[in-house]
Amino acid sequence: MSQRYESDKSSPTGQLISLREAAVLAEVSSKTVRRWISHGRLRAYRMGPRLLRVERNELLGVAKPVPAAFGPGDAA
């Protein structure tokens, strides 16, 4: 189950970056970053009527390691 953030009045604690910068850093499209926000996987901060920013450290936390499909010594 994905982590979902409720709308709260918390303030950012780290470096805020644009959605475009976040997409480049995560090597995904800006649509994907917006999808993560709408699905609650990533918290966004509104900086004006339309401008959104995300915390760089929180974006990096979205990435999860994938366990190896094969154990040591198994052929791929």
PQR file with spaces between the fields and no chain letter, atoms N, CA, C, O and H, PARSE charges and radii, in Angstrom:
ATOM       1  N    MET     1       0.844   -1.176    0.000 -0.4000 1.5000
ATOM       2  CA   MET     1       0.000    0.000    0.000 -0.0000 2.0000
ATOM       3  C    MET     1       0.886    1.233    0.000  0.5500 1.7000
ATOM       4  O    MET     1       1.873    1.285    0.733 -0.5500 1.4000
ATOM       5  N    SER     2       0.551    2.213   -0.800 -0.4000 1.5000
ATOM       6  CA   SER     2       1.379    3.414   -0.888 -0.0000 2.0000
ATOM       7  C    SER     2       1.122    4.331    0.300  0.5500 1.7000
ATOM       8  O    SER     2       0.044    4.340    0.895 -0.5500 1.4000
ATOM       9  H    SER     2      -0.251    2.171   -1.396  0.4000 1.0000
ATOM      10  N    GLN     3       2.141    5.089    0.614 -0.4000 1.5000
ATOM      11  CA   GLN     3       2.018    6.047    1.699 -0.0000 2.0000
ATOM      12  C    GLN     3       1.213    7.229    1.192  0.5500 1.7000
ATOM      13  O    GLN     3       1.502    7.757    0.118 -0.5500 1.4000
ATOM      14  H    GLN     3       3.017    5.082    0.131  0.4000 1.0000
ATOM      15  N    ARG     4       0.219    7.649    1.938 -0.4000 1.5000
ATOM      16  CA   ARG     4      -0.646    8.744    1.508 -0.0000 2.0000
ATOM      17  C    ARG     4      -0.529    9.877    2.505  0.5500 1.7000
ATOM      18  O    ARG     4      -0.604    9.661    3.715 -0.5500 1.4000
ATOM      19  H    ARG     4      -0.015    7.220    2.810  0.4000 1.0000
ATOM      20  N    TYR     5      -0.343   11.084    1.997 -0.4000 1.5000
ATOM      21  CA   TYR     5      -0.242   12.256    2.854 -0.0000 2.0000
ATOM      22  C    TYR     5      -1.579   12.964    2.886  0.5500 1.7000
ATOM      23  O    TYR     5      -2.210   13.174    1.850 -0.5500 1.4000
ATOM      24  H    TYR     5      -0.282   11.259    1.014  0.4000 1.0000
ATOM      25  N    GLU     6      -1.995   13.320    4.051 -0.4000 1.5000
ATOM      26  CA   GLU     6      -3.221   14.097    4.208 -0.0000 2.0000
ATOM      27  C    GLU     6      -2.885   15.572    4.023  0.5500 1.7000
ATOM      28  O    GLU     6      -1.754   15.993    4.266 -0.5500 1.4000
ATOM      29  H    GLU     6      -1.483   13.149    4.893  0.4000 1.0000
ATOM      30  N    SER     7      -3.865   16.347    3.596 -0.4000 1.5000
ATOM      31  CA   SER     7      -3.644   17.795    3.493 -0.0000 2.0000
ATOM      32  C    SER     7      -3.484   18.344    4.894  0.5500 1.7000
ATOM      33  O    SER     7      -4.424   18.343    5.689 -0.5500 1.4000
ATOM      34  H    SER     7      -4.783   16.004    3.398  0.4000 1.0000
ATOM      35  N    ASP     8      -2.320   18.799    5.180 -0.4000 1.5000
ATOM      36  CA   ASP     8      -2.099   19.441    6.465 -0.0000 2.0000
ATOM      37  C    ASP     8      -1.360   20.740    6.217  0.5500 1.7000
ATOM      38  O    ASP     8      -0.993   21.055    5.084 -0.5500 1.4000
ATOM      39  H    ASP     8      -1.556   18.800    4.535  0.4000 1.0000
ATOM      40  N    LYS     9      -1.150   21.471    7.257 -0.4000 1.5000
ATOM      41  CA   LYS     9      -0.526   22.779    7.139 -0.0000 2.0000
ATOM      42  C    LYS     9       0.958   22.697    7.470  0.5500 1.7000
ATOM      43  O    LYS     9       1.546   23.693    7.893 -0.5500 1.4000
ATOM      44  H    LYS     9      -1.448   21.215    8.176  0.4000 1.0000
ATOM      45  N    SER    10       1.579   21.531    7.288 -0.4000 1.5000
ATOM      46  CA   SER    10       2.996   21.407    7.604 -0.0000 2.0000
ATOM      47  C    SER    10       3.817   22.252    6.637  0.5500 1.7000
ATOM      48  O    SER    10       3.435   22.468    5.487 -0.5500 1.4000
ATOM      49  H    SER    10       1.102   20.722    6.945  0.4000 1.0000
ATOM      50  N    SER    11       4.928   22.711    7.128 -0.4000 1.5000
ATOM      51  CA   SER    11       5.792   23.523    6.275 -0.0000 2.0000
ATOM      52  C    SER    11       6.999   22.699    5.849  0.5500 1.7000
ATOM      53  O    SER    11       7.406   21.777    6.556 -0.5500 1.4000
ATOM      54  H    SER    11       5.239   22.535    8.062  0.4000 1.0000
ATOM      55  N    PRO    12       7.564   23.026    4.705 -0.5600 1.5000
ATOM      56  CA   PRO    12       8.704   22.265    4.204  0.2800 2.0000
ATOM      57  C    PRO    12       9.922   22.408    5.109  0.5500 1.7000
ATOM      58  O    PRO    12      10.129   23.449    5.732 -0.5500 1.4000
ATOM      59  N    THR    13      10.716   21.355    5.170 -0.4000 1.5000
ATOM      60  CA   THR    13      11.908   21.383    6.019 -0.0000 2.0000
ATOM      61  C    THR    13      13.193   21.342    5.206  0.5500 1.7000
ATOM      62  O    THR    13      14.271   21.596    5.743 -0.5500 1.4000
ATOM      63  H    THR    13      10.548   20.510    4.663  0.4000 1.0000
ATOM      64  N    GLY    14      13.093   21.026    3.917 -0.4000 1.5000
ATOM      65  CA   GLY    14      14.291   20.897    3.092 -0.0000 2.0000
ATOM      66  C    GLY    14      14.243   21.799    1.876  0.5500 1.7000
ATOM      67  O    GLY    14      13.449   22.738    1.813 -0.5500 1.4000
ATOM      68  H    GLY    14      12.217   20.820    3.480  0.4000 1.0000
ATOM      69  N    GLN    15      15.096   21.507    0.918 -0.4000 1.5000
ATOM      70  CA   GLN    15      15.202   22.292   -0.307 -0.0000 2.0000
ATOM      71  C    GLN    15      14.007   21.998   -1.212  0.5500 1.7000
ATOM      72  O    GLN    15      13.727   20.839   -1.517 -0.5500 1.4000
ATOM      73  H    GLN    15      15.741   20.745    0.969  0.4000 1.0000
ATOM      74  N    LEU    16      13.312   23.037   -1.635 -0.4000 1.5000
ATOM      75  CA   LEU    16      12.179   22.883   -2.537 -0.0000 2.0000
ATOM      76  C    LEU    16      12.652   23.016   -3.978  0.5500 1.7000
ATOM      77  O    LEU    16      13.443   23.899   -4.308 -0.5500 1.4000
ATOM      78  H    LEU    16      13.540   23.979   -1.386  0.4000 1.0000
ATOM      79  N    ILE    17      12.153   22.120   -4.835 -0.4000 1.5000
ATOM      80  CA   ILE    17      12.497   22.157   -6.250 -0.0000 2.0000
ATOM      81  C    ILE    17      11.213   22.122   -7.075  0.5500 1.7000
ATOM      82  O    ILE    17      10.165   21.690   -6.594 -0.5500 1.4000
ATOM      83  H    ILE    17      11.510   21.403   -4.567  0.4000 1.0000
ATOM      84  N    SER    18      11.306   22.575   -8.305 -0.4000 1.5000
ATOM      85  CA   SER    18      10.148   22.587   -9.193 -0.0000 2.0000
ATOM      86  C    SER    18       9.808   21.162   -9.630  0.5500 1.7000
ATOM      87  O    SER    18      10.615   20.245   -9.482 -0.5500 1.4000
ATOM      88  H    SER    18      12.156   22.927   -8.696  0.4000 1.0000
ATOM      89  N    LEU    19       8.611   20.995  -10.167 -0.4000 1.5000
ATOM      90  CA   LEU    19       8.218   19.678  -10.663 -0.0000 2.0000
ATOM      91  C    LEU    19       9.083   19.261  -11.844  0.5500 1.7000
ATOM      92  O    LEU    19       9.384   18.079  -12.009 -0.5500 1.4000
ATOM      93  H    LEU    19       7.955   21.741  -10.287  0.4000 1.0000
ATOM      94  N    ARG    20       9.479   20.216  -12.655 -0.4000 1.5000
ATOM      95  CA   ARG    20      10.366   19.909  -13.788 -0.0000 2.0000
ATOM      96  C    ARG    20      11.719   19.419  -13.276  0.5500 1.7000
ATOM      97  O    ARG    20      12.251   18.430  -13.780 -0.5500 1.4000
ATOM      98  H    ARG    20       9.235   21.177  -12.521  0.4000 1.0000
ATOM      99  N    GLU    21      12.282   20.112  -12.271 -0.4000 1.5000
ATOM     100  CA   GLU    21      13.562   19.683  -11.686 -0.0000 2.0000
ATOM     101  C    GLU    21      13.416   18.305  -11.043  0.5500 1.7000
ATOM     102  O    GLU    21      14.311   17.467  -11.152 -0.5500 1.4000
ATOM     103  H    GLU    21      11.850   20.916  -11.863  0.4000 1.0000
ATOM     104  N    ALA    22      12.297   18.077  -10.379 -0.4000 1.5000
ATOM     105  CA   ALA    22      12.043   16.782   -9.745 -0.0000 2.0000
ATOM     106  C    ALA    22      11.996   15.672  -10.787  0.5500 1.7000
ATOM     107  O    ALA    22      12.533   14.587  -10.569 -0.5500 1.4000
ATOM     108  H    ALA    22      11.570   18.758  -10.291  0.4000 1.0000
ATOM     109  N    ALA    23      11.356   15.942  -11.913 -0.4000 1.5000
ATOM     110  CA   ALA    23      11.256   14.950  -12.983 -0.0000 2.0000
ATOM     111  C    ALA    23      12.634   14.612  -13.537  0.5500 1.7000
ATOM     112  O    ALA    23      12.931   13.444  -13.787 -0.5500 1.4000
ATOM     113  H    ALA    23      10.919   16.824  -12.091  0.4000 1.0000
ATOM     114  N    VAL    24      13.468   15.612  -13.727 -0.4000 1.5000
ATOM     115  CA   VAL    24      14.822   15.383  -14.239 -0.0000 2.0000
ATOM     116  C    VAL    24      15.628   14.570  -13.224  0.5500 1.7000
ATOM     117  O    VAL    24      16.325   13.625  -13.595 -0.5500 1.4000
ATOM     118  H    VAL    24      13.227   16.561  -13.524  0.4000 1.0000
ATOM     119  N    LEU    25      15.532   14.936  -11.957 -0.4000 1.5000
ATOM     120  CA   LEU    25      16.276   14.242  -10.912 -0.0000 2.0000
ATOM     121  C    LEU    25      15.847   12.779  -10.797  0.5500 1.7000
ATOM     122  O    LEU    25      16.688   11.899  -10.612 -0.5500 1.4000
ATOM     123  H    LEU    25      14.966   15.704  -11.656  0.4000 1.0000
ATOM     124  N    ALA    26      14.545   12.518  -10.905 -0.4000 1.5000
ATOM     125  CA   ALA    26      14.024   11.161  -10.774 -0.0000 2.0000
ATOM     126  C    ALA    26      14.043   10.394  -12.095  0.5500 1.7000
ATOM     127  O    ALA    26      13.717    9.208  -12.138 -0.5500 1.4000
ATOM     128  H    ALA    26      13.862   13.233  -11.055  0.4000 1.0000
ATOM     129  N    GLU    27      14.428   11.083  -13.170 -0.4000 1.5000
ATOM     130  CA   GLU    27      14.464   10.487  -14.509 -0.0000 2.0000
ATOM     131  C    GLU    27      13.101    9.928  -14.916  0.5500 1.7000
ATOM     132  O    GLU    27      12.992    8.811  -15.420 -0.5500 1.4000
ATOM     133  H    GLU    27      14.693   12.046  -13.134  0.4000 1.0000
ATOM     134  N    VAL    28      12.064   10.739  -14.683 -0.4000 1.5000
ATOM     135  CA   VAL    28      10.697   10.423  -15.087 -0.0000 2.0000
ATOM     136  C    VAL    28      10.106   11.673  -15.727  0.5500 1.7000
ATOM     137  O    VAL    28      10.759   12.716  -15.765 -0.5500 1.4000
ATOM     138  H    VAL    28      12.153   11.647  -14.274  0.4000 1.0000
ATOM     139  N    SER    29       8.896   11.579  -16.223 -0.4000 1.5000
ATOM     140  CA   SER    29       8.245   12.753  -16.798 -0.0000 2.0000
ATOM     141  C    SER    29       7.619   13.599  -15.689  0.5500 1.7000
ATOM     142  O    SER    29       7.393   13.116  -14.580 -0.5500 1.4000
ATOM     143  H    SER    29       8.366   10.732  -16.192  0.4000 1.0000
ATOM     144  N    SER    30       7.343   14.860  -16.003 -0.4000 1.5000
ATOM     145  CA   SER    30       6.685   15.720  -15.015 -0.0000 2.0000
ATOM     146  C    SER    30       5.265   15.221  -14.749  0.5500 1.7000
ATOM     147  O    SER    30       4.721   15.454  -13.669 -0.5500 1.4000
ATOM     148  H    SER    30       7.526   15.252  -16.904  0.4000 1.0000
ATOM     149  N    LYS    31       4.654   14.529  -15.732 -0.4000 1.5000
ATOM     150  CA   LYS    31       3.333   13.923  -15.498 -0.0000 2.0000
ATOM     151  C    LYS    31       3.409   12.870  -14.403  0.5500 1.7000
ATOM     152  O    LYS    31       2.498   12.749  -13.585 -0.5500 1.4000
ATOM     153  H    LYS    31       5.095   14.339  -16.609  0.4000 1.0000
ATOM     154  N    THR    32       4.493   12.113  -14.389 -0.4000 1.5000
ATOM     155  CA   THR    32       4.663   11.098  -13.354 -0.0000 2.0000
ATOM     156  C    THR    32       4.796   11.744  -11.982  0.5500 1.7000
ATOM     157  O    THR    32       4.223   11.251  -11.010 -0.5500 1.4000
ATOM     158  H    THR    32       5.234   12.211  -15.054  0.4000 1.0000
ATOM     159  N    VAL    33       5.538   12.830  -11.890 -0.4000 1.5000
ATOM     160  CA   VAL    33       5.681   13.543  -10.614 -0.0000 2.0000
ATOM     161  C    VAL    33       4.312   14.043  -10.162  0.5500 1.7000
ATOM     162  O    VAL    33       3.967   13.921   -8.987 -0.5500 1.4000
ATOM     163  H    VAL    33       6.003   13.231  -12.679  0.4000 1.0000
ATOM     164  N    ARG    34       3.540   14.595  -11.069 -0.4000 1.5000
ATOM     165  CA   ARG    34       2.180   15.054  -10.723 -0.0000 2.0000
ATOM     166  C    ARG    34       1.311   13.882  -10.275  0.5500 1.7000
ATOM     167  O    ARG    34       0.502   14.023   -9.358 -0.5500 1.4000
ATOM     168  H    ARG    34       3.820   14.694  -12.024  0.4000 1.0000
ATOM     169  N    ARG    35       1.474   12.731  -10.916 -0.4000 1.5000
ATOM     170  CA   ARG    35       0.714   11.536  -10.531 -0.0000 2.0000
ATOM     171  C    ARG    35       1.086   11.094   -9.121  0.5500 1.7000
ATOM     172  O    ARG    35       0.215   10.737   -8.328 -0.5500 1.4000
ATOM     173  H    ARG    35       2.130   12.616  -11.661  0.4000 1.0000
ATOM     174  N    TRP    36       2.403   11.120   -8.806 -0.4000 1.5000
ATOM     175  CA   TRP    36       2.832   10.769   -7.450 -0.0000 2.0000
ATOM     176  C    TRP    36       2.194   11.695   -6.419  0.5500 1.7000
ATOM     177  O    TRP    36       1.810   11.259   -5.333 -0.5500 1.4000
ATOM     178  H    TRP    36       3.110   11.410   -9.450  0.4000 1.0000
ATOM     179  N    ILE    37       2.087   12.965   -6.763 -0.4000 1.5000
ATOM     180  CA   ILE    37       1.477   13.939   -5.851 -0.0000 2.0000
ATOM     181  C    ILE    37      -0.008   13.623   -5.683  0.5500 1.7000
ATOM     182  O    ILE    37      -0.509   13.585   -4.559 -0.5500 1.4000
ATOM     183  H    ILE    37       2.399   13.320   -7.645  0.4000 1.0000
ATOM     184  N    SER    38      -0.711   13.397   -6.784 -0.4000 1.5000
ATOM     185  CA   SER    38      -2.155   13.167   -6.701 -0.0000 2.0000
ATOM     186  C    SER    38      -2.486   11.844   -6.012  0.5500 1.7000
ATOM     187  O    SER    38      -3.553   11.713   -5.414 -0.5500 1.4000
ATOM     188  H    SER    38      -0.305   13.428   -7.698  0.4000 1.0000
ATOM     189  N    HIS    39      -1.578   10.854   -6.090 -0.4000 1.5000
ATOM     190  CA   HIS    39      -1.794    9.566   -5.434 -0.0000 2.0000
ATOM     191  C    HIS    39      -1.284    9.567   -3.993  0.5500 1.7000
ATOM     192  O    HIS    39      -1.420    8.568   -3.286 -0.5500 1.4000
ATOM     193  H    HIS    39      -0.711   10.961   -6.576  0.4000 1.0000
ATOM     194  N    GLY    40      -0.705   10.669   -3.561 -0.4000 1.5000
ATOM     195  CA   GLY    40      -0.260   10.786   -2.180 -0.0000 2.0000
ATOM     196  C    GLY    40       1.103   10.198   -1.891  0.5500 1.7000
ATOM     197  O    GLY    40       1.472   10.072   -0.723 -0.5500 1.4000
ATOM     198  H    GLY    40      -0.595   11.480   -4.135  0.4000 1.0000
ATOM     199  N    ARG    41       1.868    9.833   -2.909 -0.4000 1.5000
ATOM     200  CA   ARG    41       3.207    9.285   -2.686 -0.0000 2.0000
ATOM     201  C    ARG    41       4.233   10.382   -2.423  0.5500 1.7000
ATOM     202  O    ARG    41       5.305   10.111   -1.883 -0.5500 1.4000
ATOM     203  H    ARG    41       1.569    9.935   -3.857  0.4000 1.0000
ATOM     204  N    LEU    42       3.915   11.607   -2.799 -0.4000 1.5000
ATOM     205  CA   LEU    42       4.837   12.730   -2.686 -0.0000 2.0000
ATOM     206  C    LEU    42       4.044   13.964   -2.275  0.5500 1.7000
ATOM     207  O    LEU    42       2.985   14.242   -2.837 -0.5500 1.4000
ATOM     208  H    LEU    42       3.044   11.827   -3.238  0.4000 1.0000
ATOM     209  N    ARG    43       4.549   14.688   -1.311 -0.4000 1.5000
ATOM     210  CA   ARG    43       3.878   15.893   -0.832 -0.0000 2.0000
ATOM     211  C    ARG    43       4.361   17.093   -1.636  0.5500 1.7000
ATOM     212  O    ARG    43       5.558   17.253   -1.875 -0.5500 1.4000
ATOM     213  H    ARG    43       5.409   14.462   -0.855  0.4000 1.0000
ATOM     214  N    ALA    44       3.425   17.927   -2.048 -0.4000 1.5000
ATOM     215  CA   ALA    44       3.752   19.150   -2.786 -0.0000 2.0000
ATOM     216  C    ALA    44       3.363   20.361   -1.943  0.5500 1.7000
ATOM     217  O    ALA    44       2.478   20.292   -1.090 -0.5500 1.4000
ATOM     218  H    ALA    44       2.452   17.797   -1.854  0.4000 1.0000
ATOM     219  N    TYR    45       4.037   21.447   -2.200 -0.4000 1.5000
ATOM     220  CA   TYR    45       3.766   22.712   -1.503 -0.0000 2.0000
ATOM     221  C    TYR    45       3.380   23.749   -2.531  0.5500 1.7000
ATOM     222  O    TYR    45       4.095   23.958   -3.511 -0.5500 1.4000
ATOM     223  H    TYR    45       4.756   21.503   -2.893  0.4000 1.0000
ATOM     224  N    ARG    46       2.258   24.395   -2.314 -0.4000 1.5000
ATOM     225  CA   ARG    46       1.771   25.416   -3.236 -0.0000 2.0000
ATOM     226  C    ARG    46       2.460   26.738   -2.911  0.5500 1.7000
ATOM     227  O    ARG    46       2.444   27.204   -1.772 -0.5500 1.4000
ATOM     228  H    ARG    46       1.677   24.225   -1.518  0.4000 1.0000
ATOM     229  N    MET    47       3.065   27.332   -3.942 -0.4000 1.5000
ATOM     230  CA   MET    47       3.796   28.579   -3.770 -0.0000 2.0000
ATOM     231  C    MET    47       3.032   29.770   -4.358  0.5500 1.7000
ATOM     232  O    MET    47       3.524   30.899   -4.328 -0.5500 1.4000
ATOM     233  H    MET    47       3.078   26.954   -4.868  0.4000 1.0000
ATOM     234  N    GLY    48       1.880   29.531   -4.869 -0.4000 1.5000
ATOM     235  CA   GLY    48       1.046   30.548   -5.489 -0.0000 2.0000
ATOM     236  C    GLY    48      -0.213   29.868   -5.982  0.5500 1.7000
ATOM     237  O    GLY    48      -0.458   28.714   -5.633 -0.5500 1.4000
ATOM     238  H    GLY    48       1.481   28.615   -4.893  0.4000 1.0000
ATOM     239  N    PRO    49      -1.011   30.540   -6.777 -0.5600 1.5000
ATOM     240  CA   PRO    49      -2.264   29.922   -7.218  0.2800 2.0000
ATOM     241  C    PRO    49      -2.052   28.670   -8.073  0.5500 1.7000
ATOM     242  O    PRO    49      -2.916   27.793   -8.091 -0.5500 1.4000
ATOM     243  N    ARG    50      -0.915   28.567   -8.785 -0.4000 1.5000
ATOM     244  CA   ARG    50      -0.693   27.412   -9.661 -0.0000 2.0000
ATOM     245  C    ARG    50       0.661   26.740   -9.466  0.5500 1.7000
ATOM     246  O    ARG    50       0.852   25.610   -9.916 -0.5500 1.4000
ATOM     247  H    ARG    50      -0.214   29.279   -8.771  0.4000 1.0000
ATOM     248  N    LEU    51       1.587   27.397   -8.816 -0.4000 1.5000
ATOM     249  CA   LEU    51       2.962   26.921   -8.716 -0.0000 2.0000
ATOM     250  C    LEU    51       3.119   25.905   -7.585  0.5500 1.7000
ATOM     251  O    LEU    51       2.757   26.173   -6.440 -0.5500 1.4000
ATOM     252  H    LEU    51       1.432   28.314   -8.450  0.4000 1.0000
ATOM     253  N    LEU    52       3.668   24.721   -7.929 -0.4000 1.5000
ATOM     254  CA   LEU    52       3.918   23.673   -6.946 -0.0000 2.0000
ATOM     255  C    LEU    52       5.409   23.409   -6.842  0.5500 1.7000
ATOM     256  O    LEU    52       6.148   23.542   -7.817 -0.5500 1.4000
ATOM     257  H    LEU    52       3.962   24.503   -8.860  0.4000 1.0000
ATOM     258  N    ARG    53       5.837   23.034   -5.655 -0.4000 1.5000
ATOM     259  CA   ARG    53       7.213   22.636   -5.399 -0.0000 2.0000
ATOM     260  C    ARG    53       7.184   21.371   -4.543  0.5500 1.7000
ATOM     261  O    ARG    53       6.217   21.122   -3.824 -0.5500 1.4000
ATOM     262  H    ARG    53       5.236   22.926   -4.862  0.4000 1.0000
ATOM     263  N    VAL    54       8.250   20.576   -4.626 -0.4000 1.5000
ATOM     264  CA   VAL    54       8.396   19.384   -3.789 -0.0000 2.0000
ATOM     265  C    VAL    54       9.750   19.445   -3.102  0.5500 1.7000
ATOM     266  O    VAL    54      10.673   20.111   -3.572 -0.5500 1.4000
ATOM     267  H    VAL    54       9.036   20.778   -5.211  0.4000 1.0000
ATOM     268  N    GLU    55       9.854   18.743   -1.985 -0.4000 1.5000
ATOM     269  CA   GLU    55      11.134   18.684   -1.275 -0.0000 2.0000
ATOM     270  C    GLU    55      12.042   17.676   -1.960  0.5500 1.7000
ATOM     271  O    GLU    55      11.627   16.560   -2.272 -0.5500 1.4000
ATOM     272  H    GLU    55       9.105   18.202   -1.603  0.4000 1.0000
ATOM     273  N    ARG    56      13.269   18.077   -2.186 -0.4000 1.5000
ATOM     274  CA   ARG    56      14.244   17.217   -2.869 -0.0000 2.0000
ATOM     275  C    ARG    56      14.449   15.904   -2.115  0.5500 1.7000
ATOM     276  O    ARG    56      14.426   14.837   -2.728 -0.5500 1.4000
ATOM     277  H    ARG    56      13.606   18.984   -1.932  0.4000 1.0000
ATOM     278  N    ASN    57      14.649   15.964   -0.799 -0.4000 1.5000
ATOM     279  CA   ASN    57      14.897   14.758   -0.006 -0.0000 2.0000
ATOM     280  C    ASN    57      13.698   13.823   -0.007  0.5500 1.7000
ATOM     281  O    ASN    57      13.862   12.603   -0.028 -0.5500 1.4000
ATOM     282  H    ASN    57      14.668   16.831   -0.301  0.4000 1.0000
ATOM     283  N    GLU    58      12.499   14.383    0.014 -0.4000 1.5000
ATOM     284  CA   GLU    58      11.297   13.557   -0.006 -0.0000 2.0000
ATOM     285  C    GLU    58      11.164   12.859   -1.364  0.5500 1.7000
ATOM     286  O    GLU    58      10.751   11.701   -1.429 -0.5500 1.4000
ATOM     287  H    GLU    58      12.366   15.374    0.031  0.4000 1.0000
ATOM     288  N    LEU    59      11.511   13.555   -2.434 -0.4000 1.5000
ATOM     289  CA   LEU    59      11.482   12.958   -3.767 -0.0000 2.0000
ATOM     290  C    LEU    59      12.427   11.765   -3.818  0.5500 1.7000
ATOM     291  O    LEU    59      12.067   10.710   -4.341 -0.5500 1.4000
ATOM     292  H    LEU    59      11.846   14.495   -2.381  0.4000 1.0000
ATOM     293  N    LEU    60      13.629   11.923   -3.280 -0.4000 1.5000
ATOM     294  CA   LEU    60      14.598   10.831   -3.279 -0.0000 2.0000
ATOM     295  C    LEU    60      14.112    9.663   -2.432  0.5500 1.7000
ATOM     296  O    LEU    60      14.499    8.521   -2.681 -0.5500 1.4000
ATOM     297  H    LEU    60      13.922   12.780   -2.856  0.4000 1.0000
ATOM     298  N    GLY    61      13.273    9.928   -1.436 -0.4000 1.5000
ATOM     299  CA   GLY    61      12.708    8.880   -0.591 -0.0000 2.0000
ATOM     300  C    GLY    61      11.637    8.062   -1.277  0.5500 1.7000
ATOM     301  O    GLY    61      11.300    6.977   -0.804 -0.5500 1.4000
ATOM     302  H    GLY    61      12.958   10.855   -1.234  0.4000 1.0000
ATOM     303  N    VAL    62      11.089    8.555   -2.388 -0.4000 1.5000
ATOM     304  CA   VAL    62      10.071    7.811   -3.125 -0.0000 2.0000
ATOM     305  C    VAL    62      10.682    6.563   -3.749  0.5500 1.7000
ATOM     306  O    VAL    62      10.006    5.544   -3.890 -0.5500 1.4000
ATOM     307  H    VAL    62      11.363    9.436   -2.772  0.4000 1.0000
ATOM     308  N    ALA    63      11.938    6.635   -4.118 -0.4000 1.5000
ATOM     309  CA   ALA    63      12.613    5.493   -4.738 -0.0000 2.0000
ATOM     310  C    ALA    63      12.828    4.401   -3.702  0.5500 1.7000
ATOM     311  O    ALA    63      13.316    4.656   -2.601 -0.5500 1.4000
ATOM     312  H    ALA    63      12.487    7.463   -4.004  0.4000 1.0000
ATOM     313  N    LYS    64      12.460    3.193   -4.068 -0.4000 1.5000
ATOM     314  CA   LYS    64      12.625    2.043   -3.184 -0.0000 2.0000
ATOM     315  C    LYS    64      13.523    1.020   -3.879  0.5500 1.7000
ATOM     316  O    LYS    64      13.381    0.805   -5.083 -0.5500 1.4000
ATOM     317  H    LYS    64      12.064    2.985   -4.963  0.4000 1.0000
ATOM     318  N    PRO    65      14.439    0.386   -3.152 -0.5600 1.5000
ATOM     319  CA   PRO    65      15.272   -0.645   -3.769  0.2800 2.0000
ATOM     320  C    PRO    65      14.423   -1.852   -4.161  0.5500 1.7000
ATOM     321  O    PRO    65      13.476   -2.216   -3.464 -0.5500 1.4000
ATOM     322  N    VAL    66      14.773   -2.453   -5.269 -0.4000 1.5000
ATOM     323  CA   VAL    66      14.077   -3.644   -5.749 -0.0000 2.0000
ATOM     324  C    VAL    66      14.921   -4.852   -5.375  0.5500 1.7000
ATOM     325  O    VAL    66      16.113   -4.885   -5.683 -0.5500 1.4000
ATOM     326  H    VAL    66      15.542   -2.157   -5.836  0.4000 1.0000
ATOM     327  N    PRO    67      14.327   -5.852   -4.712 -0.5600 1.5000
ATOM     328  CA   PRO    67      15.122   -7.024   -4.361  0.2800 2.0000
ATOM     329  C    PRO    67      15.543   -7.790   -5.615  0.5500 1.7000
ATOM     330  O    PRO    67      14.833   -7.803   -6.621 -0.5500 1.4000
ATOM     331  N    ALA    68      16.689   -8.414   -5.534 -0.4000 1.5000
ATOM     332  CA   ALA    68      17.210   -9.182   -6.659 -0.0000 2.0000
ATOM     333  C    ALA    68      16.308  -10.379   -6.923  0.5500 1.7000
ATOM     334  O    ALA    68      15.813  -11.013   -5.991 -0.5500 1.4000
ATOM     335  H    ALA    68      17.265   -8.403   -4.717  0.4000 1.0000
ATOM     336  N    ALA    69      16.097  -10.683   -8.198 -0.4000 1.5000
ATOM     337  CA   ALA    69      15.252  -11.803   -8.581 -0.0000 2.0000
ATOM     338  C    ALA    69      15.985  -13.128   -8.393  0.5500 1.7000
ATOM     339  O    ALA    69      15.350  -14.168   -8.218 -0.5500 1.4000
ATOM     340  H    ALA    69      16.498  -10.168   -8.955  0.4000 1.0000
ATOM     341  N    PHE    70      17.311  -13.096   -8.428 -0.4000 1.5000
ATOM     342  CA   PHE    70      18.111  -14.312   -8.313 -0.0000 2.0000
ATOM     343  C    PHE    70      19.043  -14.183   -7.122  0.5500 1.7000
ATOM     344  O    PHE    70      19.517  -13.090   -6.811 -0.5500 1.4000
ATOM     345  H    PHE    70      17.826  -12.251   -8.570  0.4000 1.0000
ATOM     346  N    GLY    71      19.300  -15.278   -6.471 -0.4000 1.5000
ATOM     347  CA   GLY    71      20.245  -15.308   -5.366 -0.0000 2.0000
ATOM     348  C    GLY    71      21.671  -15.444   -5.878  0.5500 1.7000
ATOM     349  O    GLY    71      21.883  -15.600   -7.081 -0.5500 1.4000
ATOM     350  H    GLY    71      18.915  -16.165   -6.723  0.4000 1.0000
ATOM     351  N    PRO    72      22.648  -15.388   -4.986 -0.5600 1.5000
ATOM     352  CA   PRO    72      24.039  -15.523   -5.410  0.2800 2.0000
ATOM     353  C    PRO    72      24.253  -16.900   -6.066  0.5500 1.7000
ATOM     354  O    PRO    72      23.794  -17.923   -5.557 -0.5500 1.4000
ATOM     355  N    GLY    73      24.955  -16.899   -7.193 -0.4000 1.5000
ATOM     356  CA   GLY    73      25.259  -18.127   -7.881 -0.0000 2.0000
ATOM     357  C    GLY    73      24.200  -18.583   -8.868  0.5500 1.7000
ATOM     358  O    GLY    73      24.442  -19.514   -9.636 -0.5500 1.4000
ATOM     359  H    GLY    73      25.328  -16.068   -7.606  0.4000 1.0000
ATOM     360  N    ASP    74      23.021  -17.945   -8.868 -0.4000 1.5000
ATOM     361  CA   ASP    74      21.973  -18.294   -9.816 -0.0000 2.0000
ATOM     362  C    ASP    74      22.281  -17.649  -11.160  0.5500 1.7000
ATOM     363  O    ASP    74      22.759  -16.516  -11.221 -0.5500 1.4000
ATOM     364  H    ASP    74      22.825  -17.189   -8.244  0.4000 1.0000
ATOM     365  N    ALA    75      22.008  -18.364  -12.214 -0.4000 1.5000
ATOM     366  CA   ALA    75      22.231  -17.821  -13.556 -0.0000 2.0000
ATOM     367  C    ALA    75      21.082  -16.907  -13.939  0.5500 1.7000
ATOM     368  O    ALA    75      19.928  -17.165  -13.596 -0.5500 1.4000
ATOM     369  H    ALA    75      21.620  -19.284  -12.164  0.4000 1.0000
ATOM     370  N    ALA    76      21.404  -15.845  -14.646 -0.4000 1.5000
ATOM     371  CA   ALA    76      20.367  -14.893  -15.041 -0.0000 2.0000
ATOM     372  C    ALA    76      19.723  -15.289  -16.339  0.5500 1.7000
ATOM     373  O    ALA    76      18.826  -14.596  -16.820 -0.5500 1.4000
ATOM     374  H    ALA    76      22.341  -15.635  -14.925  0.4000 1.0000
